[in-house]
Amino acid sequence: MAELAWQLRRLRVSRGWTVYDVERLTGVSRSTLSRIERQVTEPTVSVLVRICRAYGHPASSLAEAEAGLWPSHR
C-alpha cells in the first residue's frame, strides 16, 4: 500500500493539483483521498478506477504501483 499511496501523491503534486482538485475530478471525497495518500485506508477498486481516470492512467498502472513495478521514488 505504501508504494501506491506514494505514487498517487506524486501524480497529484506533479500536476500541481490539490486534494480539492482530485475530489472535483473523481467525485471521491477529499478526506478519503487524503486518507489513501497517508496510508490510513486502502481504496476500493471503484475508487481506484475513478482516480486512474482522473490521472489518465489505466487502472492496471496503479496495480503495478502496488506490486512495486513502477519506478521507485527512493
Phi and psi in radians as a Rosetta constraint file:
Dihedral C 1 N 2 CA 2 C 2 CIRCULARHARMONIC -1.107 0.35
Dihedral N 2 CA 2 C 2 N 3 CIRCULARHARMONIC -0.763 0.35
Dihedral C 2 N 3 CA 3 C 3 CIRCULARHARMONIC -1.150 0.35
Dihedral N 3 CA 3 C 3 N 4 CIRCULARHARMONIC -0.738 0.35
Dihedral C 3 N 4 CA 4 C 4 CIRCULARHARMONIC -1.055 0.35
Dihedral N 4 CA 4 C 4 N 5 CIRCULARHARMONIC -0.839 0.35
Dihedral C 4 N 5 CA 5 C 5 CIRCULARHARMONIC -1.054 0.35
Dihedral N 5 CA 5 C 5 N 6 CIRCULARHARMONIC -0.755 0.35
Dihedral C 5 N 6 CA 6 C 6 CIRCULARHARMONIC -1.117 0.35
Dihedral N 6 CA 6 C 6 N 7 CIRCULARHARMONIC -0.737 0.35
Dihedral C 6 N 7 CA 7 C 7 CIRCULARHARMONIC -1.161 0.35
Dihedral N 7 CA 7 C 7 N 8 CIRCULARHARMONIC -0.678 0.35
Dihedral C 7 N 8 CA 8 C 8 CIRCULARHARMONIC -1.094 0.35
Dihedral N 8 CA 8 C 8 N 9 CIRCULARHARMONIC -0.773 0.35
Dihedral C 8 N 9 CA 9 C 9 CIRCULARHARMONIC -1.120 0.35
Dihedral N 9 CA 9 C 9 N 10 CIRCULARHARMONIC -0.754 0.35
Dihedral C 9 N 10 CA 10 C 10 CIRCULARHARMONIC -1.041 0.35
Dihedral N 10 CA 10 C 10 N 11 CIRCULARHARMONIC -0.774 0.35
Dihedral C 10 N 11 CA 11 C 11 CIRCULARHARMONIC -1.063 0.35
Dihedral N 11 CA 11 C 11 N 12 CIRCULARHARMONIC -0.774 0.35
Dihedral C 11 N 12 CA 12 C 12 CIRCULARHARMONIC -1.122 0.35
Dihedral N 12 CA 12 C 12 N 13 CIRCULARHARMONIC -0.860 0.35
Dihedral C 12 N 13 CA 13 C 13 CIRCULARHARMONIC -1.157 0.35
Dihedral N 13 CA 13 C 13 N 14 CIRCULARHARMONIC -0.673 0.35
Dihedral C 13 N 14 CA 14 C 14 CIRCULARHARMONIC -1.109 0.35
Dihedral N 14 CA 14 C 14 N 15 CIRCULARHARMONIC -0.436 0.35
Dihedral C 14 N 15 CA 15 C 15 CIRCULARHARMONIC -1.595 0.35
Dihedral N 15 CA 15 C 15 N 16 CIRCULARHARMONIC -0.094 0.35
Dihedral C 15 N 16 CA 16 C 16 CIRCULARHARMONIC 1.315 0.35
Dihedral N 16 CA 16 C 16 N 17 CIRCULARHARMONIC 0.373 0.35
Dihedral C 16 N 17 CA 17 C 17 CIRCULARHARMONIC -1.559 0.35
Dihedral N 17 CA 17 C 17 N 18 CIRCULARHARMONIC 2.603 0.35
Dihedral C 17 N 18 CA 18 C 18 CIRCULARHARMONIC -1.684 0.35
Dihedral N 18 CA 18 C 18 N 19 CIRCULARHARMONIC 2.980 0.35
Dihedral C 18 N 19 CA 19 C 19 CIRCULARHARMONIC -1.092 0.35
Dihedral N 19 CA 19 C 19 N 20 CIRCULARHARMONIC -0.551 0.35
Dihedral C 19 N 20 CA 20 C 20 CIRCULARHARMONIC -1.089 0.35
Dihedral N 20 CA 20 C 20 N 21 CIRCULARHARMONIC -0.698 0.35
Dihedral C 20 N 21 CA 21 C 21 CIRCULARHARMONIC -1.090 0.35
Dihedral N 21 CA 21 C 21 N 22 CIRCULARHARMONIC -0.791 0.35
Dihedral C 21 N 22 CA 22 C 22 CIRCULARHARMONIC -1.165 0.35
Dihedral N 22 CA 22 C 22 N 23 CIRCULARHARMONIC -0.640 0.35
Dihedral C 22 N 23 CA 23 C 23 CIRCULARHARMONIC -1.035 0.35
Dihedral N 23 CA 23 C 23 N 24 CIRCULARHARMONIC -0.813 0.35
Dihedral C 23 N 24 CA 24 C 24 CIRCULARHARMONIC -1.092 0.35
Dihedral N 24 CA 24 C 24 N 25 CIRCULARHARMONIC -0.690 0.35
Dihedral C 24 N 25 CA 25 C 25 CIRCULARHARMONIC -1.328 0.35
Dihedral N 25 CA 25 C 25 N 26 CIRCULARHARMONIC -0.504 0.35
Dihedral C 25 N 26 CA 26 C 26 CIRCULARHARMONIC -1.876 0.35
Dihedral N 26 CA 26 C 26 N 27 CIRCULARHARMONIC -0.431 0.35
Dihedral C 26 N 27 CA 27 C 27 CIRCULARHARMONIC 1.403 0.35
Dihedral N 27 CA 27 C 27 N 28 CIRCULARHARMONIC 0.079 0.35
Dihedral C 27 N 28 CA 28 C 28 CIRCULARHARMONIC -1.587 0.35
Dihedral N 28 CA 28 C 28 N 29 CIRCULARHARMONIC 2.311 0.35
Dihedral C 28 N 29 CA 29 C 29 CIRCULARHARMONIC -1.060 0.35
Dihedral N 29 CA 29 C 29 N 30 CIRCULARHARMONIC 2.574 0.35
Dihedral C 29 N 30 CA 30 C 30 CIRCULARHARMONIC -1.135 0.35
Dihedral N 30 CA 30 C 30 N 31 CIRCULARHARMONIC -0.508 0.35
Dihedral C 30 N 31 CA 31 C 31 CIRCULARHARMONIC -1.164 0.35
Dihedral N 31 CA 31 C 31 N 32 CIRCULARHARMONIC -0.692 0.35
Dihedral C 31 N 32 CA 32 C 32 CIRCULARHARMONIC -1.154 0.35
Dihedral N 32 CA 32 C 32 N 33 CIRCULARHARMONIC -0.777 0.35
Dihedral C 32 N 33 CA 33 C 33 CIRCULARHARMONIC -1.043 0.35
Dihedral N 33 CA 33 C 33 N 34 CIRCULARHARMONIC -0.747 0.35
Dihedral C 33 N 34 CA 34 C 34 CIRCULARHARMONIC -1.122 0.35
Dihedral N 34 CA 34 C 34 N 35 CIRCULARHARMONIC -0.754 0.35
Dihedral C 34 N 35 CA 35 C 35 CIRCULARHARMONIC -1.112 0.35
Dihedral N 35 CA 35 C 35 N 36 CIRCULARHARMONIC -0.620 0.35
Dihedral C 35 N 36 CA 36 C 36 CIRCULARHARMONIC -1.150 0.35
Dihedral N 36 CA 36 C 36 N 37 CIRCULARHARMONIC -0.831 0.35
Dihedral C 36 N 37 CA 37 C 37 CIRCULARHARMONIC -1.113 0.35
Dihedral N 37 CA 37 C 37 N 38 CIRCULARHARMONIC -0.532 0.35
Dihedral C 37 N 38 CA 38 C 38 CIRCULARHARMONIC -1.582 0.35
Dihedral N 38 CA 38 C 38 N 39 CIRCULARHARMONIC 0.075 0.35
Dihedral C 38 N 39 CA 39 C 39 CIRCULARHARMONIC 1.119 0.35
Dihedral N 39 CA 39 C 39 N 40 CIRCULARHARMONIC 0.494 0.35
Dihedral C 39 N 40 CA 40 C 40 CIRCULARHARMONIC -1.443 0.35
Dihedral N 40 CA 40 C 40 N 41 CIRCULARHARMONIC -0.532 0.35
Dihedral C 40 N 41 CA 41 C 41 CIRCULARHARMONIC -2.463 0.35
Dihedral N 41 CA 41 C 41 N 42 CIRCULARHARMONIC 2.724 0.35
Dihedral C 41 N 42 CA 42 C 42 CIRCULARHARMONIC -1.726 0.35
Dihedral N 42 CA 42 C 42 N 43 CIRCULARHARMONIC 2.400 0.35
Dihedral C 42 N 43 CA 43 C 43 CIRCULARHARMONIC -1.306 0.35
Dihedral N 43 CA 43 C 43 N 44 CIRCULARHARMONIC 2.621 0.35
Dihedral C 43 N 44 CA 44 C 44 CIRCULARHARMONIC -1.327 0.35
Dihedral N 44 CA 44 C 44 N 45 CIRCULARHARMONIC 2.908 0.35
Dihedral C 44 N 45 CA 45 C 45 CIRCULARHARMONIC -1.062 0.35
Dihedral N 45 CA 45 C 45 N 46 CIRCULARHARMONIC -0.750 0.35
Dihedral C 45 N 46 CA 46 C 46 CIRCULARHARMONIC -1.116 0.35
Dihedral N 46 CA 46 C 46 N 47 CIRCULARHARMONIC -0.650 0.35
Dihedral C 46 N 47 CA 47 C 47 CIRCULARHARMONIC -1.168 0.35
Dihedral N 47 CA 47 C 47 N 48 CIRCULARHARMONIC -0.732 0.35
Dihedral C 47 N 48 CA 48 C 48 CIRCULARHARMONIC -1.054 0.35
Dihedral N 48 CA 48 C 48 N 49 CIRCULARHARMONIC -0.719 0.35
Dihedral C 48 N 49 CA 49 C 49 CIRCULARHARMONIC -1.103 0.35
Dihedral N 49 CA 49 C 49 N 50 CIRCULARHARMONIC -0.747 0.35
Dihedral C 49 N 50 CA 50 C 50 CIRCULARHARMONIC -1.121 0.35
Dihedral N 50 CA 50 C 50 N 51 CIRCULARHARMONIC -0.704 0.35
Dihedral C 50 N 51 CA 51 C 51 CIRCULARHARMONIC -1.156 0.35
Dihedral N 51 CA 51 C 51 N 52 CIRCULARHARMONIC -0.763 0.35
Dihedral C 51 N 52 CA 52 C 52 CIRCULARHARMONIC -1.009 0.35
Dihedral N 52 CA 52 C 52 N 53 CIRCULARHARMONIC -0.780 0.35
Dihedral C 52 N 53 CA 53 C 53 CIRCULARHARMONIC -1.050 0.35
Dihedral N 53 CA 53 C 53 N 54 CIRCULARHARMONIC -0.721 0.35
Dihedral C 53 N 54 CA 54 C 54 CIRCULARHARMONIC -1.081 0.35
Dihedral N 54 CA 54 C 54 N 55 CIRCULARHARMONIC -0.657 0.35
Dihedral C 54 N 55 CA 55 C 55 CIRCULARHARMONIC -1.538 0.35
Dihedral N 55 CA 55 C 55 N 56 CIRCULARHARMONIC -0.099 0.35
Dihedral C 55 N 56 CA 56 C 56 CIRCULARHARMONIC 1.277 0.35
Dihedral N 56 CA 56 C 56 N 57 CIRCULARHARMONIC 0.511 0.35
Dihedral C 56 N 57 CA 57 C 57 CIRCULARHARMONIC -1.987 0.35
Dihedral N 57 CA 57 C 57 N 58 CIRCULARHARMONIC 2.559 0.35
Dihedral C 57 N 58 CA 58 C 58 CIRCULARHARMONIC -1.189 0.35
Dihedral N 58 CA 58 C 58 N 59 CIRCULARHARMONIC 2.623 0.35
Dihedral C 58 N 59 CA 59 C 59 CIRCULARHARMONIC -0.993 0.35
Dihedral N 59 CA 59 C 59 N 60 CIRCULARHARMONIC -0.545 0.35
Dihedral C 59 N 60 CA 60 C 60 CIRCULARHARMONIC -1.107 0.35
Dihedral N 60 CA 60 C 60 N 61 CIRCULARHARMONIC -0.431 0.35
Dihedral C 60 N 61 CA 61 C 61 CIRCULARHARMONIC -1.145 0.35
Dihedral N 61 CA 61 C 61 N 62 CIRCULARHARMONIC -0.583 0.35
Dihedral C 61 N 62 CA 62 C 62 CIRCULARHARMONIC -1.322 0.35
Dihedral N 62 CA 62 C 62 N 63 CIRCULARHARMONIC -0.555 0.35
Dihedral C 62 N 63 CA 63 C 63 CIRCULARHARMONIC -1.127 0.35
Dihedral N 63 CA 63 C 63 N 64 CIRCULARHARMONIC -0.660 0.35
Dihedral C 63 N 64 CA 64 C 64 CIRCULARHARMONIC -1.129 0.35
Dihedral N 64 CA 64 C 64 N 65 CIRCULARHARMONIC -0.660 0.35
Dihedral C 64 N 65 CA 65 C 65 CIRCULARHARMONIC -1.085 0.35
Dihedral N 65 CA 65 C 65 N 66 CIRCULARHARMONIC -0.773 0.35
Dihedral C 65 N 66 CA 66 C 66 CIRCULARHARMONIC -1.138 0.35
Dihedral N 66 CA 66 C 66 N 67 CIRCULARHARMONIC -0.592 0.35
Dihedral C 66 N 67 CA 67 C 67 CIRCULARHARMONIC -1.391 0.35
Dihedral N 67 CA 67 C 67 N 68 CIRCULARHARMONIC -0.067 0.35
Dihedral C 67 N 68 CA 68 C 68 CIRCULARHARMONIC 1.439 0.35
Dihedral N 68 CA 68 C 68 N 69 CIRCULARHARMONIC 0.355 0.35
Dihedral C 68 N 69 CA 69 C 69 CIRCULARHARMONIC -1.592 0.35
Dihedral N 69 CA 69 C 69 N 70 CIRCULARHARMONIC -0.170 0.35
Dihedral C 69 N 70 CA 70 C 70 CIRCULARHARMONIC -1.396 0.35
Dihedral N 70 CA 70 C 70 N 71 CIRCULARHARMONIC 2.724 0.35
Dihedral C 70 N 71 CA 71 C 71 CIRCULARHARMONIC -0.975 0.35
Dihedral N 71 CA 71 C 71 N 72 CIRCULARHARMONIC 2.409 0.35
Dihedral C 71 N 72 CA 72 C 72 CIRCULARHARMONIC -1.262 0.35
Dihedral N 72 CA 72 C 72 N 73 CIRCULARHARMONIC 2.613 0.35
Dihedral C 72 N 73 CA 73 C 73 CIRCULARHARMONIC -1.564 0.35
Dihedral N 73 CA 73 C 73 N 74 CIRCULARHARMONIC -0.048 0.35
